[in-house]
């Protein structure tokens, strides 16, 4: 077989491989797209906001978070943010209806809804609303580690 024919076949097979990898469904190569440690600044109060997202074995995401200033906890940093049921609902979008802020100073639990949208691989927005859909906050987060 002539060398130029082998070269043409190799280029063709390489192109097919690249196209197949690019066209894979999101779950194949982006199964942990939200996983990591994220940091942002809350535009409402200027507080430092941090989120740790982990993909669980069942495919949902769990979050542990803190803010240096929690308006909904009587303007203190005495609270913890959690959910365990984040579901990817589209390419680069995750939602939960069980975003909870647990205020340690008052023992109040504030239930919210949250959605996360990836701007790119290392930037995402967190939009929180009250259970009735009333807007609460939007924070832009930057990923500082992946695992």
C-alpha positions in Angstrom: 0.0 0.0 0.0 1.5 3.4 -0.9 2.6 5.6 1.9 0.3 8.5 0.9 -2.7 6.2 1.1 -1.7 5.1 4.7 -1.3 8.8 5.6 -4.7 9.7 4.2 -6.4 6.8 6.1 -4.6 7.9 9.4 -5.8 11.5 8.9 -9.3 10.4 8.2 -9.4 8.1 11.3 -8.0 10.9 13.5 -10.6 13.3 12.3 -13.4 10.8 13.0 -12.1 10.2 16.5 -12.0 14.0 17.2 -15.5 14.5 15.9 -16.9 11.5 18.0 -15.3 12.9 21.2 -16.6 16.4 20.5 -20.2 15.1 19.8 -20.5 13.0 22.9 -23.5 13.7 25.1 -22.7 15.9 28.2 -22.9 12.9 30.6 -20.0 11.1 28.9 -17.3 13.6 29.4 -18.8 16.2 31.8 -20.1 14.1 34.6 -18.5 16.2 37.2 -18.9 19.6 35.6 -20.0 21.4 38.8 -17.7 19.6 41.2 -15.2 21.7 42.9 -14.6 24.5 45.4 -16.0 27.9 44.2 -15.5 31.4 45.6 -17.4 34.6 44.9 -18.5 38.0 46.3 -22.1 38.6 47.1 -23.1 41.8 45.4 -25.9 42.6 47.9 -23.6 42.8 51.0 -20.0 42.5 49.7 -19.6 39.2 51.7 -17.2 36.5 50.8 -19.2 33.5 49.5 -17.8 29.9 49.2 -19.4 26.8 47.9 -18.1 23.2 47.8 -20.0 21.0 45.3 -19.6 17.2 45.1 -21.2 14.8 42.7 -22.8 11.9 44.5 -22.9 8.3 43.4 -26.6 8.7 42.3 -25.6 11.6 39.9 -27.0 14.4 42.0 -24.9 17.1 43.6 -24.4 18.0 47.3 -23.4 21.5 48.4 -21.8 22.8 51.6 -21.4 26.6 51.7 -20.6 29.5 53.9 -20.7 33.3 53.6 -18.9 35.9 55.6 -22.1 37.8 55.9 -25.6 36.2 55.8 -28.3 38.8 55.5 -31.0 36.2 56.2 -29.3 35.2 59.5 -29.6 38.6 61.1 -26.6 40.0 59.2 -24.1 37.6 60.8 -21.7 34.9 59.5 -23.3 32.4 61.8 -24.9 30.0 59.3 -24.3 27.1 57.0 -25.7 26.5 53.5 -26.5 23.0 52.2 -28.4 20.9 49.7 -28.1 17.3 48.7 -30.3 17.0 45.6 -28.8 19.2 42.9 -29.9 17.9 39.5 -28.4 18.8 36.1 -31.4 19.9 34.0 -29.6 20.9 30.9 -26.2 21.4 29.4 -24.3 23.5 32.1 -27.4 24.0 34.3 -28.2 22.5 37.7 -31.2 23.2 40.1 -32.4 22.4 43.6 -35.6 23.3 45.4 -33.9 22.5 48.8 -31.2 25.1 49.2 -31.1 25.7 53.0 -29.5 28.3 55.1 -29.2 27.1 58.7 -28.7 30.1 61.0 -26.8 29.1 64.1 -27.6 32.3 66.0 -31.4 32.0 65.8 -31.9 28.3 64.9 -33.9 29.4 61.9 -33.7 27.4 58.7 -34.3 29.5 55.5 -35.6 27.3 52.6 -34.8 28.6 49.1 -34.5 27.4 45.5 -31.3 27.7 43.6 -30.1 27.4 40.0 -26.5 27.2 38.8 -25.5 28.0 35.2 -21.9 27.6 34.0 -20.6 30.6 32.1 -17.5 28.6 31.2 -15.6 25.7 32.8 -14.5 27.8 35.8 -17.2 30.5 36.2 -20.8 29.9 37.2 -23.8 31.9 38.5 -25.9 31.0 41.5 -29.4 32.4 41.5 -31.4 32.0 44.6 -35.1 32.6 45.0 -37.7 32.2 47.7 -39.9 29.1 47.4 -42.6 31.3 45.7 -40.0 32.4 43.0 -39.3 35.9 44.5 -35.7 36.7 43.6 -33.2 36.7 46.5 -29.7 36.9 45.2 -27.3 36.3 42.2 -23.7 35.6 42.8 -20.9 34.9 40.3 -18.5 32.1 41.4 -15.1 31.2 40.2 -13.8 27.7 40.6 -10.6 27.5 42.6 -10.2 23.7 42.7 -11.8 20.8 40.9 -11.7 18.0 43.5 
